[in-house]
Amino acid sequence: MTNPTPGLSGLVDLIDSLPDLGATWGPAVTTETTLNGVPYAPYSKGDKLGRMADWTADSKDGRDGRGGRQQYNRNFRDQQIYGAGSTSIFAPPVAEDESSFSVVSNVKDTGKTRFGRGAVFTRGRGQRGGAGAQAGRGGGRQTFQRTGRGGQQYGGGYDGGRGGRQNTGARGRRFGWKDYDKPQRNRDASINIKGDWKLIEEIDYNRLSKLNLETDEGEDVDDYGFLYAYDRSYDKPVVKNAERRLTAIDRAAYNVTTSSDPVIQELAEKDEATIFATDNILSMLMCAPRSVSPWDIVISRQGNKVFFDKRDNAALDLVTVNENAADAPLDASEGSKDGINQPHALAEEATFINHNFANQVVVENESEKVNMAHENPFYNASEENVPPASKAYKYRRFDLSTSEEESVFLVVRTEIDAVQKNATDGKNQLVTVHALNEWDSKAQGAGGALDWRTKLASQRGAVVATEMKNNSCKLARWTVQSILAKADVMKLGFVSRVNPKVNDKHVILGVVGWKPKDFANQMNLQLSNGWGIVRTIADMCLKSESEDAKFVLVKDPNKNILRLYEVPAGSLDEEAEELDQVEEDGEEAEE
């Protein structure tokens, strides 16, 4: 045998010591868990080596001392810790359970929470109130039920009841992370949807808010009625403890629907327009994206003409209160025990206030009386035993045409409440009058309102801003009505209860005037969007196959959706008869 070359014997021995080719290459597999007697943790080749040692990985209860958030080595928090794939064998045994350890202290627990005072989360299901303000029907005339002296019964079922003041600390109310869990209020629809009604269209608020139609300022067609002068003494700051009481003044006021208006019927026969409506109905439709409470509008098509009407005792006749508040007033079925602060009772109270406030702030002086071209079309001296209220009805026409080929005009009946002299040139200015009412700034549903008696004079801007938030739809409707009537000034009165527990005695805390367009800019109110909504709904009705059809536009009580139904002939008349029968049965039961 030939001897190997010197220097190669060690290499040959190394090669001979290598394992066979069929075996695996690498260190020998072992089951030992110690290295020279020192234990070590098993590892995985998939583990990422982020650090040599992590002394903060395992703390007492799986968290570190800062609320479970890893603070040390924050730059490596997204990496997997080496050896984390297996259970650590270094965890020391738990000597005893320290969760039951407590410190004995004789200090009284204050029970404070981080939600602030009055953080009461009330839950329940809601139900719409009864019928609206009573209105008489007869001879094509609809009469607003007038209020007698001495605070007698008003509206439709106002009982002047007393209720305990519910002070839940609403001003300390905070809306936190638990509010998402509150169940949605379940209101009832303003009208019963029947099975034979045909759904024409379903429109959500997002689509409504994108509609746009630019129009002109309109033109006057005719005017009726008369106006008294506005009493400027109400504009002066109110002296403390010398506020004026709101007086129930008996005057004849009317709220006639569109198709029952004799002037509109005459204008329709002359083909003055395609669409006819009143400012009360039209403002609700134009401000629909701001509405929360349920409502409905009856639409009648007669040939190529469309009439927007309201039902008798409809929700449109009542003035809502805190409709847009984050925590709106609760109904009886939702757990409210304060009867006078429930939504329907507050709406009747606000309607009563607005009716009497407009009559009180005018000076009934015949020498300053301004007569329109025609007399009041709804007042009949032989049938009424009280004088008519200061009211002018202006019938105005707007051009809603989208092209030169087609001409679409709208005629709306607008209302003016008073007249005042311009301080600079002495010309007459048309005035609309409305009233906001304070009921209980500390009750549930007040929406964080300030105390008007202490804040109205010093923080008027904050008071008005809060009302814009809680009553966005109501204020927008009043502004639209003033702009439609081309009023120069819109007066807003601030009326409060004498006692929060009594809802039939009120005082006037002040009156503030605005130019309607300026107020609309403050509220981010776009009339072009409202005109787009009106034109869209009218076109849907005009596309119907029948030339004599009736439709009902319904606001969904619990969703931001409008639904347009085509109603069979006589369906609404049957419902009106059923409602009358229910009212008669209720009156007989009371007797």
C-alpha positions as CSV (number, residue, x, y, z in Angstrom):
1,M,0.0,0.0,0.0
2,T,1.3,3.3,-1.0
3,N,1.7,5.7,1.8
4,P,-0.3,9.0,1.6
5,T,1.4,12.1,0.8
6,P,2.6,13.9,4.0
7,G,0.1,16.5,5.1
8,L,-2.9,14.7,3.7
9,S,-3.5,12.0,6.4
10,G,-5.4,14.4,8.6
11,L,-7.7,15.4,5.7
12,V,-8.4,11.8,4.8
13,D,-9.3,11.0,8.4
14,L,-11.7,14.0,8.4
15,I,-13.4,12.9,5.2
16,D,-13.7,9.3,6.5
17,S,-15.4,10.7,9.6
18,L,-18.2,12.4,7.6
19,P,-21.6,10.6,7.6
20,D,-23.0,8.7,4.6
21,L,-24.5,10.6,1.7
22,G,-27.9,9.3,2.5
23,A,-27.9,10.8,6.0
24,T,-28.7,14.4,6.8
25,W,-26.0,17.0,7.0
26,G,-25.5,19.2,10.1
27,P,-25.2,18.7,13.8
28,A,-26.3,15.5,15.4
29,V,-29.9,15.5,16.6
30,T,-30.2,15.4,20.3
31,T,-33.0,15.5,22.9
32,E,-30.9,17.1,25.5
33,T,-32.3,20.4,27.0
34,T,-29.2,21.3,28.9
35,L,-25.9,22.6,27.8
36,N,-23.2,21.6,30.2
37,G,-25.9,21.3,32.9
38,V,-27.4,24.7,32.1
39,P,-31.0,24.6,30.8
40,Y,-32.1,26.5,27.8
41,A,-35.4,27.2,26.0
42,P,-36.3,25.3,22.9
43,Y,-36.3,27.4,19.7
44,S,-37.8,27.4,16.3
45,K,-36.1,28.3,13.1
46,G,-39.1,30.4,12.2
47,D,-38.6,32.7,15.2
48,K,-37.2,36.2,14.5
49,L,-34.2,37.2,16.5
50,G,-35.2,40.7,17.8
51,R,-33.1,40.9,20.9
52,M,-30.8,38.8,22.9
53,A,-32.9,39.0,26.1
54,D,-36.3,40.6,27.0
55,W,-36.8,41.2,30.7
56,T,-40.2,42.8,30.2
57,A,-41.9,40.1,28.2
58,D,-43.5,38.3,31.1
59,S,-44.8,40.4,34.0
60,K,-47.1,39.6,36.9
61,D,-50.4,39.2,35.1
62,G,-49.3,39.2,31.4
63,R,-49.1,43.0,31.3
64,D,-46.4,45.5,32.1
65,G,-46.9,48.3,34.6
66,R,-48.4,50.7,32.1
67,G,-51.9,49.3,31.3
68,G,-50.7,46.4,29.2
69,R,-49.0,48.5,26.6
70,Q,-45.3,47.6,25.9
71,Q,-43.3,50.7,26.5
72,Y,-39.7,49.5,26.5
73,N,-37.9,48.7,23.2
74,R,-40.8,50.2,21.3
75,N,-38.9,50.0,18.1
76,F,-39.1,46.2,18.1
77,R,-42.8,45.9,19.2
78,D,-43.8,44.6,15.8
79,Q,-41.2,41.8,15.8
80,Q,-41.8,38.4,17.3
81,I,-39.8,37.7,20.4
82,Y,-37.2,35.0,20.1
83,G,-38.5,31.8,21.7
84,A,-42.0,33.1,22.0
85,G,-43.4,30.2,20.1
86,S,-43.0,27.9,23.1
87,T,-43.7,28.2,26.8
88,S,-41.0,29.7,28.8
89,I,-39.5,27.4,31.4
90,F,-38.1,30.4,33.3
91,A,-41.5,31.5,34.6
92,P,-41.2,31.4,38.4
93,P,-43.9,29.5,40.3
94,V,-46.8,31.6,41.6
95,A,-46.4,31.8,45.4
96,E,-49.9,33.1,46.1
97,D,-52.8,34.8,44.4
98,E,-52.5,38.5,45.1
99,S,-55.8,39.5,43.3
100,S,-57.6,39.2,46.6
101,F,-55.3,41.6,48.3
102,S,-57.0,44.8,49.4
103,V,-56.1,47.8,51.5
104,V,-58.2,48.5,54.6
105,S,-59.1,52.2,54.7
106,N,-61.8,54.2,56.5
107,V,-61.9,56.9,53.9
108,K,-65.4,57.3,52.5
109,D,-65.7,56.4,48.8
110,T,-67.1,59.4,46.8
111,G,-68.4,57.2,44.0
112,K,-67.3,59.6,41.3
113,T,-66.9,58.4,37.7
114,R,-65.1,59.9,34.8
115,F,-68.4,60.4,32.9
116,G,-69.3,63.5,35.0
117,R,-72.4,64.2,36.9
118,G,-75.8,63.0,35.6
119,A,-74.4,60.5,33.2
120,V,-77.6,58.5,33.1
121,F,-78.1,56.4,30.0
122,T,-81.8,55.8,29.7
123,R,-83.0,53.2,27.3
124,G,-86.4,52.3,26.0
125,R,-88.7,52.2,23.1
126,G,-90.7,55.3,21.9
127,Q,-94.1,55.9,20.5
128,R,-95.5,58.9,18.7
129,G,-98.0,61.1,20.5
130,G,-101.7,61.4,19.7
131,A,-103.3,63.7,17.1
132,G,-102.2,67.2,16.6
133,A,-103.9,70.5,17.3
134,Q,-107.6,70.5,16.8
135,A,-108.8,72.1,13.6
136,G,-112.3,72.6,12.3
137,R,-113.4,71.6,8.9
138,G,-116.4,72.9,7.1
139,G,-117.3,74.9,4.0
140,G,-113.8,74.5,2.6
141,R,-112.4,76.4,5.5
142,Q,-110.1,75.2,8.2
143,T,-110.0,77.1,11.5
144,F,-107.3,77.1,14.0
145,Q,-108.7,76.4,17.4
146,R,-108.3,79.7,19.2
147,T,-107.1,80.1,22.7
148,G,-109.3,81.6,25.3
149,R,-108.3,83.9,28.1
150,G,-107.0,82.7,31.4
151,G,-104.9,79.9,29.9
152,Q,-107.8,77.7,29.0
153,Q,-107.4,74.5,26.9
154,Y,-105.5,74.8,23.7
155,G,-104.3,72.5,20.9
156,G,-105.7,69.0,20.7
157,G,-105.9,67.7,24.2
158,Y,-103.7,70.0,26.2
159,D,-104.7,69.3,29.8
160,G,-102.6,71.8,31.7
161,G,-101.5,68.9,33.8
162,R,-98.8,69.1,36.5
163,G,-95.8,66.8,36.6
164,G,-92.9,66.4,38.8
165,R,-89.7,68.0,37.6
166,Q,-87.3,65.4,36.4
167,N,-83.8,66.6,37.1
168,T,-81.3,64.1,35.7
169,G,-78.5,66.6,35.5
170,A,-78.7,66.9,31.7
171,R,-76.1,69.7,31.7
172,G,-73.5,67.3,33.1
173,R,-74.3,64.8,30.4
174,R,-71.5,63.5,28.3
175,F,-71.6,61.3,25.3
176,G,-68.9,58.7,25.6
177,W,-67.9,55.3,24.2
178,K,-71.0,53.6,25.6
179,D,-73.4,55.6,23.5
180,Y,-73.0,53.3,20.5
181,D,-74.8,50.6,22.5
182,K,-77.9,52.7,23.1
183,P,-80.9,51.2,21.1
184,Q,-82.4,53.5,18.5
185,R,-85.6,55.2,19.4
186,N,-88.6,53.4,17.8
187,R,-91.1,56.0,16.7
188,D,-94.4,55.4,15.1
189,A,-95.2,56.7,11.6
190,S,-97.3,59.8,11.2
191,I,-99.8,57.8,9.0
192,N,-100.7,54.2,8.7
193,I,-99.3,52.6,5.5
194,K,-101.8,50.3,3.9
195,G,-101.2,47.2,1.9
196,D,-102.7,48.5,-1.3
197,W,-100.4,51.5,-1.4
198,K,-97.9,51.3,-4.3
199,L,-94.3,52.4,-3.5
200,I,-93.1,54.7,-6.2
201,E,-89.7,55.8,-4.9
202,E,-87.5,55.6,-1.8
203,I,-85.1,58.4,-1.3
204,D,-82.5,58.7,1.4
205,Y,-81.2,61.9,2.8
206,N,-77.8,61.6,1.1
207,R,-79.5,61.8,-2.3
208,L,-81.7,64.6,-1.2
209,S,-78.8,66.7,-0.1
210,K,-77.2,66.5,-3.5
211,L,-80.1,67.9,-5.4
212,N,-79.8,71.5,-6.6
213,L,-81.9,74.0,-8.6
214,E,-81.2,77.7,-8.8
215,T,-84.2,79.9,-9.0
216,D,-85.0,83.6,-8.9
217,E,-86.4,85.5,-5.9
218,G,-90.0,85.1,-7.2
219,E,-92.7,87.6,-8.0
220,D,-95.9,88.7,-6.2
221,V,-99.1,87.5,-7.7
222,D,-101.6,88.9,-5.2
223,D,-101.9,89.7,-1.5
224,Y,-104.8,89.5,1.1
225,G,-105.4,90.5,4.7
226,F,-103.9,93.3,6.8
227,L,-101.0,94.0,9.1
228,Y,-100.7,95.8,12.5
229,A,-97.5,97.6,13.5
230,Y,-94.9,95.7,15.5
231,D,-94.4,96.9,19.0
232,R,-90.7,97.9,19.2
233,S,-90.7,98.0,23.0
234,Y,-90.3,94.2,23.0
235,D,-86.8,94.7,21.4
236,K,-85.5,96.5,24.5
237,P,-83.5,94.5,27.1
238,V,-85.8,93.0,29.7
239,V,-85.4,94.2,33.3
240,K,-84.9,91.4,35.8
241,N,-88.1,90.4,37.7
242,A,-90.1,92.7,35.4
243,E,-90.7,90.4,32.4
244,R,-93.9,90.6,30.5
245,R,-96.4,87.8,30.8
246,L,-97.5,85.9,27.7
247,T,-101.2,86.7,27.3
248,A,-103.7,84.4,25.6
249,I,-105.3,86.8,23.1
250,D,-108.4,85.4,21.2
251,R,-107.9,86.2,17.5
252,A,-109.1,84.3,14.5
253,A,-106.2,82.6,12.7
254,Y,-106.4,80.0,9.9
255,N,-104.3,77.2,8.6
256,V,-106.0,76.2,5.4
257,T,-104.5,73.5,3.3
258,T,-103.6,74.1,-0.4
259,S,-106.5,72.5,-2.3
260,S,-109.0,74.2,0.1
261,D,-107.7,77.7,-0.5
262,P,-110.2,79.6,-2.7
263,V,-107.4,81.9,-4.1
264,I,-105.2,79.0,-5.1
265,Q,-108.2,77.3,-6.8
266,E,-108.8,80.5,-8.8
267,L,-105.1,80.7,-9.8
268,A,-105.1,77.0,-10.8
269,E,-108.1,77.6,-13.1
270,K,-106.1,80.5,-14.8
271,D,-103.1,78.2,-15.3
272,E,-100.8,80.5,-13.4
273,A,-98.5,77.6,-12.3
274,T,-97.9,73.9,-12.4
275,I,-97.2,73.4,-8.7
276,F,-99.2,74.8,-5.8
277,A,-98.4,74.7,-2.0
278,T,-98.4,76.7,1.2
279,D,-95.3,78.0,2.9
280,N,-95.9,75.6,5.9
281,I,-95.9,72.5,3.6
282,L,-93.3,73.8,1.2
283,S,-90.8,74.6,4.0
284,M,-91.1,71.1,5.5
285,L,-90.3,69.6,2.1
286,M,-87.4,71.9,1.4
287,C,-85.9,71.3,4.9
288,A,-86.6,67.5,4.8
289,P,-82.9,66.5,5.2
290,R,-82.9,68.2,8.6
291,S,-86.1,66.5,10.0
292,V,-86.0,63.7,12.5
293,S,-89.7,63.4,13.6
294,P,-92.1,61.6,11.3
295,W,-94.4,63.6,9.0
296,D,-96.3,63.2,5.8
297,I,-97.5,65.3,2.9
298,V,-100.5,64.5,0.6
299,I,-99.8,65.2,-3.1
300,S,-102.7,65.5,-5.5
301,R,-102.3,65.4,-9.3
302,Q,-105.0,67.0,-11.4
303,G,-104.1,66.8,-15.0
304,N,-100.8,68.6,-15.4
305,K,-101.0,70.3,-12.0
306,V,-99.7,69.2,-8.6
307,F,-101.0,70.3,-5.2
308,F,-99.1,69.7,-2.0
309,D,-101.6,69.3,0.8
310,K,-101.6,68.3,4.5
311,R,-104.0,66.1,6.3
312,D,-106.3,67.5,9.1
313,N,-104.6,67.3,12.5
314,A,-101.3,66.5,10.8
315,A,-97.9,66.7,12.4
316,L,-97.1,69.7,10.3
317,D,-99.6,71.8,12.3
318,L,-97.5,71.4,15.5
319,V,-94.2,73.2,16.3
320,T,-91.6,70.7,17.4
321,V,-89.3,71.1,20.4
322,N,-85.7,69.9,20.5
323,E,-86.3,67.6,17.5
324,N,-82.6,67.6,16.6
325,A,-81.2,67.4,20.1
326,A,-78.7,64.5,20.7
327,D,-80.9,63.3,23.6
328,A,-84.4,64.4,22.5
329,P,-87.3,64.4,25.0
330,L,-88.6,61.0,25.8
331,D,-92.1,59.8,25.4
332,A,-94.1,58.0,28.1
333,S,-93.4,54.6,26.5
334,E,-89.7,55.4,26.8
335,G,-89.8,55.8,30.5
336,S,-90.6,59.5,30.8
337,K,-92.7,60.2,33.9
338,D,-92.9,63.9,33.4
339,G,-96.1,64.3,31.3
340,I,-95.6,68.0,30.5
341,N,-92.1,67.4,29.1
342,Q,-93.0,64.7,26.7
343,P,-92.6,65.4,22.9
344,H,-96.3,65.8,22.1
345,A,-97.1,68.0,25.1
346,L,-94.1,70.2,24.4
347,A,-95.2,70.5,20.7
348,E,-98.7,71.6,21.8
349,E,-97.2,74.1,24.2
350,A,-94.9,75.6,21.6
351,T,-97.8,75.9,19.1
352,F,-99.9,77.7,21.8
353,I,-96.9,80.1,22.5
354,N,-96.3,80.9,18.8
355,H,-100.0,81.6,18.2
356,N,-100.4,84.0,21.1
357,F,-96.9,85.6,20.9
358,A,-97.5,86.8,17.3
359,N,-100.8,88.4,18.5
360,Q,-99.2,90.1,21.6
361,V,-96.2,91.8,20.0
362,V,-98.4,93.9,17.6
363,V,-100.1,97.2,18.4
364,E,-103.7,97.0,17.3
365,N,-104.0,100.6,16.2
366,E,-106.2,101.3,13.3
367,S,-104.2,104.4,12.3
368,E,-101.1,102.3,11.8
369,K,-102.9,99.4,10.1
370,V,-101.6,98.4,6.7
371,N,-104.3,96.9,4.4
372,M,-103.4,94.6,1.5
373,A,-105.1,94.7,-1.9
374,H,-107.9,92.3,-0.8
375,E,-109.5,91.3,2.5
376,N,-108.7,88.1,4.4
377,P,-110.0,85.3,2.2
378,F,-110.8,83.0,5.1
379,Y,-112.5,85.4,7.6
380,N,-116.3,85.7,7.6
381,A,-117.6,88.4,10.0
382,S,-121.1,86.8,10.1
383,E,-119.7,83.5,11.4
384,E,-116.9,84.7,13.7
385,N,-117.4,86.5,17.0
386,V,-113.8,87.6,17.4
387,P,-111.7,89.9,15.2
388,P,-109.1,88.4,12.8
389,A,-105.4,88.3,13.7
390,S,-102.8,90.5,12.1
391,K,-101.9,88.5,9.0
392,A,-101.1,89.1,5.4
393,Y,-101.3,86.3,2.8
394,K,-98.9,86.9,-0.1
395,Y,-99.3,84.6,-3.1
396,R,-95.9,84.4,-4.9
397,R,-94.7,82.7,-8.0
398,F,-91.3,81.0,-8.6
399,D,-89.8,79.7,-11.8
400,L,-88.6,76.1,-11.4
401,S,-87.9,75.5,-15.1
402,T,-84.8,73.6,-16.0
403,S,-84.9,74.4,-19.8
404,E,-86.4,76.9,-22.1
405,E,-88.6,74.2,-23.8
406,E,-90.6,73.6,-20.7
407,S,-92.1,76.1,-18.2
408,V,-92.7,75.0,-14.7
409,F,-93.9,77.6,-12.2
410,L,-94.8,77.2,-8.5
411,V,-97.3,79.3,-6.6
412,V,-97.0,79.4,-2.8
413,R,-99.1,81.1,-0.2
414,T,-96.8,82.9,2.3
415,E,-97.7,84.7,5.5
416,I,-96.5,88.0,7.1
417,D,-97.3,88.8,10.7
418,A,-96.5,92.5,11.2
419,V,-95.0,95.6,9.7
420,Q,-92.5,98.1,11.1
421,K,-91.0,101.4,9.9
422,N,-87.4,101.4,8.7
423,A,-85.3,103.5,11.0
424,T,-83.4,105.1,8.1
425,D,-85.8,105.8,5.3
426,G,-89.2,105.3,7.1
427,K,-90.4,102.7,4.6
428,N,-92.5,99.8,5.8
429,Q,-90.7,96.6,6.5
430,L,-92.5,93.2,6.5
431,V,-91.9,91.2,9.6
432,T,-92.4,87.5,10.4
433,V,-92.8,86.6,14.1
434,H,-91.9,83.3,15.8
435,A,-91.1,82.2,19.3
436,L,-88.6,79.8,20.9
437,N,-89.7,78.4,24.2
438,E,-87.6,77.3,27.2
439,W,-89.3,74.6,29.4
440,D,-86.6,73.2,31.8
441,S,-82.9,73.6,31.1
442,K,-82.1,70.9,33.6
443,A,-84.6,68.3,32.5
444,Q,-83.9,65.3,30.2
445,G,-84.1,66.3,26.6
446,A,-83.0,70.0,27.2
447,G,-80.0,69.4,25.0
448,G,-77.5,71.2,27.1
449,A,-79.5,74.5,26.9
450,L,-78.3,77.5,28.9
451,D,-80.5,79.2,31.5
452,W,-82.1,82.0,29.5
453,R,-82.9,84.2,32.5
454,T,-79.2,84.5,33.4
455,K,-77.4,84.0,30.0
456,L,-79.7,85.5,27.3
457,A,-78.5,89.1,27.9
458,S,-74.8,88.3,28.4
459,Q,-74.4,85.2,26.1
460,R,-77.0,85.6,23.5
461,G,-74.8,84.1,20.8
462,A,-74.3,80.9,22.8
463,V,-78.1,80.6,23.5
464,V,-78.9,81.0,19.7
465,A,-76.2,78.5,18.8
466,T,-77.6,75.9,21.1
467,E,-81.1,76.5,19.7
468,M,-79.7,76.1,16.1
469,K,-78.3,72.7,17.2
470,N,-81.3,71.4,19.0
471,N,-84.0,72.9,16.7
472,S,-82.2,72.9,13.4
473,C,-85.3,71.8,11.4
474,K,-87.7,74.2,13.1
475,L,-85.5,77.3,12.6
476,A,-84.7,76.3,9.1
477,R,-88.4,76.1,8.2
478,W,-89.1,79.5,9.8
479,T,-86.2,81.0,7.8
480,V,-87.4,79.4,4.5
481,Q,-90.9,80.7,5.2
482,S,-89.5,84.3,5.7
483,I,-87.5,84.1,2.5
484,L,-90.4,82.8,0.5
485,A,-92.5,85.7,1.7
486,K,-89.7,88.1,1.0
487,A,-89.8,89.4,4.5
488,D,-87.4,92.1,5.6
489,V,-87.0,91.0,9.2
490,M,-87.6,87.8,11.1
491,K,-88.3,88.3,14.8
492,L,-87.5,85.5,17.2
493,G,-89.0,85.7,20.7
494,F,-87.6,83.9,23.7
495,V,-90.4,82.7,25.9
496,S,-89.9,80.7,29.2
497,R,-92.1,79.1,31.7
498,V,-92.8,81.0,34.9
499,N,-92.2,77.7,36.8
500,P,-90.6,74.7,35.1
501,K,-93.4,72.5,36.6
502,V,-96.2,74.5,35.1
503,N,-96.7,74.6,31.3
504,D,-99.5,77.1,30.9
505,K,-97.9,80.3,32.3
506,H,-95.1,81.9,30.4
507,V,-93.0,85.1,30.4
508,I,-91.3,86.9,27.5
509,L,-87.5,87.2,28.1
510,G,-86.6,89.1,24.9
511,V,-86.9,89.4,21.2
512,V,-84.1,89.4,18.6
513,G,-84.5,90.3,14.9
514,W,-82.5,89.0,12.0
515,K,-82.5,89.4,8.2
516,P,-83.7,86.0,6.9
517,K,-80.9,85.6,4.4
518,D,-78.2,86.4,7.0
519,F,-79.8,83.9,9.4
520,A,-79.9,81.3,6.6
521,N,-76.1,81.8,6.1
522,Q,-75.5,81.2,9.8
523,M,-77.4,77.9,9.6
524,N,-75.7,76.9,6.3
525,L,-79.1,76.7,4.7
526,Q,-79.1,76.4,0.9
527,L,-82.5,77.2,-0.7
528,S,-81.2,75.8,-4.0
529,N,-81.1,72.4,-2.4
530,G,-84.7,72.8,-1.3
531,W,-85.9,73.8,-4.7
532,G,-84.2,70.8,-6.2
533,I,-86.1,68.5,-3.7
534,V,-89.5,70.2,-4.6
535,R,-88.9,69.8,-8.4
536,T,-87.8,66.2,-8.0
537,I,-90.9,65.1,-6.0
538,A,-93.2,67.0,-8.4
539,D,-91.6,65.3,-11.5
540,M,-92.1,61.9,-9.9
541,C,-95.8,62.6,-9.5
542,L,-96.2,64.0,-13.0
543,K,-94.7,60.8,-14.5
544,S,-97.6,58.8,-13.2
545,E,-99.8,57.1,-15.7
546,S,-103.0,58.4,-14.2
547,E,-103.7,62.1,-14.6
548,D,-105.9,62.2,-11.5
549,A,-103.9,60.4,-8.8
550,K,-103.0,60.9,-5.2
551,F,-99.7,60.3,-3.5
552,V,-98.4,60.4,0.0
553,L,-94.8,61.4,0.8
554,V,-93.9,59.8,4.2
555,K,-90.9,60.5,6.4
556,D,-89.7,57.2,7.8
557,P,-90.1,57.5,11.6
558,N,-86.8,55.8,12.4
559,K,-84.6,56.2,9.3
560,N,-83.4,59.1,7.2
561,I,-85.5,58.1,4.3
562,L,-88.5,59.5,2.4
563,R,-91.0,57.2,0.7
564,L,-93.4,58.2,-2.0
565,Y,-96.6,56.1,-2.3
566,E,-99.4,56.1,-4.8
567,V,-102.7,55.9,-3.0
568,P,-105.9,54.4,-4.4
569,A,-108.9,56.7,-4.7
570,G,-110.8,57.0,-1.4
571,S,-108.1,55.5,0.8
572,L,-107.2,58.8,2.6
573,D,-110.9,59.6,3.0
574,E,-111.5,56.3,4.8
575,E,-108.6,57.0,7.1
576,A,-110.0,60.5,7.9
577,E,-113.3,59.0,8.8
578,E,-111.7,56.5,11.1
579,L,-109.8,59.3,12.8
580,D,-112.9,61.4,13.3
581,Q,-114.7,58.3,14.8
582,V,-111.8,57.8,17.2
583,E,-112.0,61.5,18.3
584,E,-115.7,61.3,18.7
585,D,-115.4,58.2,20.8
586,G,-112.8,59.9,23.0
587,E,-115.0,62.9,23.5
588,E,-117.9,60.7,24.5
589,A,-115.8,58.8,26.9
590,E,-114.6,62.1,28.6
591,E,-118.2,63.2,29.0
